[in-house]
Amino acid sequence: MSAASRERFADIVRAGGAAGDPADVRLDRALLMLSAETQPDDEVSGSGLDEVERRWLAELDDLAESVPADGRDDSRLRAVLGGFQGASSDYTLLESSLLPDVLRRRRGLPILLSTVWTEVARRAGVPAYGVGLPGHFVVGVGDPEGVRVLVDPWSGGRLLPYDRARDIAAETGRSLKPEHLRPHDPIDTINRVLGNIRAWASTPERSRHRVWSAELGLLLPRHDLGLRREYGEALIAVGRYVEASRLLEDYADLVARPMPLEAEQARRIARQARARLN
């Protein structure tokens, strides 16, 4: 990571203001800046950061230029992107959540593969959008308010019948609702990617990744308040006890009235962090 990549990430995700207007937030650029967190400072500063953007945005441009002009829209995209897919082993890899690695490997998590589809579609003039089903992420091709189909980039862009979408939601204990089929907001997509990274980084040896993914989440124009506690706990895991205790105390003050038990728990963790300084 670098100060430049952080600043650029913040500018991109806040382009739409607190409302996060989807038309103003460039998902491709935001995910490239997210991936910069895993790179040495000298590679993602100054001209190096510009080169990272140029290289991978050009990769998406090249894919879009290869989309056939004729045929059904989902078939046109599948002709170029059908080689992108996922496997269960991808959930064990950080690279599966990093856009450059997904473009390089043609493998990744469903939400990253879906982003490749929607970004290529946008460039090719094909109407497509991310769909955040409970338990899975897919792509809608067509008019979200009219005729459209669902495709599953995880399976190479195979058509996903709506009854199968209902089954996927049911497997998580939830019912498929109309709002699940609407275009996924870019800020929510970025937040979901960062949540995946934090889940991957839940083990002690990955604590530094948990820290930066929480820090990026806090830069979003909207985020869950509980992320502040999660960030404090991540700071403890990397030995930043003073910062962690201060942040957790501030968090406790915020939630003391609506969630007194949560506030007390946060204060307890803050006390434990300070005790490690003795």
N, C-alpha and C positions, 0 to 999 in steps of 0.2 A: 504494500500500500504506500501511498504518499499523501502529503497534504493536498497536492493538486488533484489527485483522484478523488479524495474525500469531498473537496470543494465542488468538483464537477458533478459528482453523484448528487450532492445536496441541491445544486442548481437544477439538475434534470428532474428530480422527483418533486421539487416544489414549483415547477413551472406552471402547474394548474392551480396553484393556491391551495388553501385548506380543503376545498371541495374536490381537488384532484381531477380536474377536467380531463377525461381520457384523451381528448384530441390534442392536449398540450404536453403530455408525458410520453417521452420516447422510451419505450420499454427496452429496445435493443441497446441503446446507449447506457441506460441505467444498469443493465445486467453486465455490460462490459466493464463499467466502473466498479461494480461489485466484485468482479473477477480480479480486478487490480489489487484487491486486498491480499491476494495470495502471492503477489510478485514482489521482488526486491524494489526498494525505493528508486534506484537509479534506472530501472526499466520502465517505470510508470510515472516519471516526472518529466516536465518540459516536453521536448520533441518526442521523447519515448512514449509518453502517454498519447500524444496525437497519432503516433504510428500504430499503437495498439488499436485505436478507434478506426483508423483508415483501413488497416488490414482486415479486420473482421467485419466491418460494415461492407467492405468490398466483396467479401465472401458471400454475404447475404445478397448483394446486388447481382453477383454472378449466378447464383442459384435462381434468382428471379428471372434473369434474362433467358434461362434455359426452360422456363415454363412454356409448354406448347400454347399456341394461340387458339387452337380449336379443341372442342370437346367439352364435356361437362366439367364444371369448375373443380369439383373434388378430384376427378380423374386427371385433370391438368396438373394439379399440385402433386398428386401421388406419383405421376410420371417422373418427377424430379426428386421428391422427398421420400419416396417409398423405401429407400435404403436406410433412412433414419429409423431407429427402433430402440427398444429397451429390453432389459432382462432383470431378473430379481437381483443379480449380483451388482447391478448398477447402484443399488441403494447403499452399498457399503463404501462407495467412492465419493469423495468431495468433488472430483472432476465432473460427476454427473449433474452437478448444480452450477457449473461454470460454463457460460456460453461459449467461449473460445474452445474449450475442451470438447464440448458437445459438437460443435461444428467440425472439429478436427477428427473426432473419433466416430462420428455418426451414431453416437450412443448417449443416453442420458436419462434423467427422470422425466416422467410424463409432462410436467409443467415446462421444462426447458425444451423438450421436443415440440410441444405445442407452440411455444414462443417462436421457434424456428419456422414452423408452418405459418403462423400469423404474420410474421415479419416478411417472409418471402411473398406471401399472398398480398400484403399491402403494397409491396414494390411492383408486383405483377398486375395490380389492379383487380385482384380477385377478392370479393367480399368474404372475409373470414374473421373469426374472433375466438378468443379463449373462453372455455366453458369450465367453470370450477364445480364439477360434480362432487358431492360428498364422497371422499375416498379415492377420487381419481380426477385427472385433468385431461380434457379433450378439446377438440376444436369444432366450432360450428361453421359451416360453409353455406353462405346464402344470406337471406334476409332474416335477422333474428325475430322480426315481427311477422314474417311471412313464410315463404317456402325455404327451408334449409335442411341440411342433413348434418349429422354428427359423424366425425371421423376420429379414430383413435391413433394418434401419432406413435404411441407406445408400441402399437402392433403394425407399424409401417403405414399407417393411414387407412387401415381397414374401416369400412363403414360400421358405425355403432348404432344398432336399432334402439329405439326409445325404450322398448321393454327391457333390453339389456342394461340401459342406463338406470332404469328403475331398480333392477336387481343389484347393480353396483352400489346404489345409495342404500338399499335395504341391508346389504352386507355390513354397513356401518351402523345399523340400527336407526336409520333415518329414512324418511319418505322423500321421494323426488318431488320438488316443488317448482312452479314456473320460474321463480327467481334464480334457481340453480342453472337454468338454461339461458339466462341472459348474458350478454357480453361481460366478461370479467374485467373489473377496473384494473388498470395497470398498477396502481399503488397497492391494491390488494394482492396482485400477482407477485410483485416484488416482496411484499411482506410474507407471502406464502413461501417463496424461495428461501428467504432468510430464516423462516421457521424451520424449514427442512434442514438447513445447515446447522442450526442450533441443536436440532434433534440428533443429527449425525455427530455433533461435537460434544455430546453429553458425557464422554469419558474423560478422565483427568488429563491424559496425554494430548487431548485436543482442545484444552481449555482456551488457548489463545484464539482459536477460531470462534469459539463461543463468544469471546469478548468482542471481536470486531463485528460479528454478525449482529450482536445486540446493539453495538454503537451505530451501525448503519440503520437498524430498525428505528432507533430513536431519532434519526434524521428525517424519517418520513413525515409528511404533513399530518398524518394520523397514525396512531398505534395504540395497542392495548396498554393500559396503565400498568398492568402486571409485568410488562417488559422491564420496568425500572427495577423491580425486585430481582428479576432474573439477571439483569446486568450487574447488580450489586453482588449477587452470588458468584457470577463469573469472575468478577474482579478479585474476590476472595481466593478463587481457585488458582489465580496467577500471582498471588501474594501482594496485591495492592490493597492492603487492609484499611489504611486511613481513608482512601477514596471510597471504598466499599461501605464502611461504617457511616460515613457522612451521607452517602446516597441513600442508604437504607433508612436512616433516620428521617431524611426528607420525605421519602416514600411513605413511611409510617405516619407522618404528620398529615399527608394528603388523604390517606384512607382511614384515619382514626375514627371519624364520625360514622361513615357508612359501613366500615368493616373493622370493628375494634379488635377482633381476634386476629385478623390478618396483620393489623398494625403491631400488635404485641409480638407476633411471630417475627416480623421484620426487625423490631427493636432487639429481640433476643439474638438474632443472627448478627446484628450490628455489634452487640456487646461481645459476642464470641470473637468477632473479627478484631476488635480492639484488644481483647485479651491476648491475642497472638503476638502483639507487639512487646509484651513483657518478657 
